[in-house]
Amino acid sequence: MKTSIYADRELWEKFKLKAARRGIEVSQALEELIKDELLKRCLTKFLRE
C-alpha cells in the first residue's frame, strides 16, 4: 500500500539517515515501527487483563 504522511523535516532526515545506517529502506523501518507499536499495545492490553 502506498500512503503519504507529514513529518517535521529535521526529524524525517534523521529517520532516513538511521534507516540508511541500518541498511534498510525507510518503508521497511516504518513498517517495523508500526509492528512494534501494535505488539506493545497488545502486550500491554494482555498484561492488564
Secondary structure, DSSP 8 states (H G I E B T S, - for coil): --------HHHHHHHHHHHHHHT--HHHHHHHHHHHHHHHHHHHHHHH-
